[in-house]
Amino acid sequence: SKSGTEKGNISINSSAVAFNTSSDYRLKENVDYTFDATTRLKQLKPARFNFIADDTKTVDGFIAHEVSSVVPEAISGEKDAMKTEEYEVTPAVLDENGNVITEAVMGTREVPDYQGIDQSKLVPLLVKTIQELEARITTLENA
């Protein structure tokens, strides 16, 4: 844990696994309950798509870079990022006893460094939007 503060944990019991992010009030400051969640939520663009690796399965989700401006803490990585990867150009040549006669030739190449999303980080925005919509409905019903 960085600077002695626990950031979270994974807890397991007989029926469930929990991925816990630290949420104690003593770790927080500048707490604001008055932000406009509905306007932010409307900027999200849920989509249906398949992953290239499995064109038979359509799923619901988001495109990471489209979420990053609305809920940046939900996204890891940068749009269009690349990383250098080492790979084997030619394998090592071994004799009959498994000793290396010729070392493997290694090379490097640039490969995508894909973005990720932690969709659980969207939950506070969803809850606040539902609360705002509920308040608007109540106001309309009582008008």
URHU-V122733 format. One record per residue. N is the residue number from 0. NEAR is the number of other ideal C-beta (glycine too) atoms within 8 Angstrom. Layout:
N&NEAR  N&NEAR
//
This chain:
0&6  1&5  2&4  3&4  4&8  5&6  6&7  7&8  8&5  9&8  10&7  11&6  12&5  13&2  14&3  15&5  16&6  17&7  18&7  19&9  20&6  21&9  22&5  23&6  24&5  25&4  26&7  27&7  28&3  29&4  30&6  31&5  32&4  33&3  34&7  35&6  36&11  37&9  38&7  39&12  40&10  41&6  42&8  43&12  44&7  45&6  46&8  47&5  48&7  49&9  50&7  51&5  52&3  53&7  54&5  55&4  56&7  57&5  58&8  59&5  60&9  61&11  62&8  63&12  64&8  65&9  66&14  67&12  68&6  69&9  70&12  71&7  72&6  73&11  74&14  75&6  76&9  77&6  78&7  79&4  80&10  81&8  82&8  83&8  84&8  85&6  86&8  87&8  88&7  89&5  90&5  91&8  92&6  93&9  94&6  95&4  96&5  97&5  98&6  99&7  100&7  101&5  102&5  103&8  104&7  105&8  106&8  107&7  108&7  109&6  110&8  111&6  112&8  113&6  114&12  115&8  116&11  117&9  118&8  119&6  120&9  121&11  122&7  123&7  124&12  125&9  126&8  127&10  128&11  129&8  130&9  131&11  132&9  133&8  134&8  135&8  136&8  137&8  138&8  139&7  140&6  141&5  142&4
//
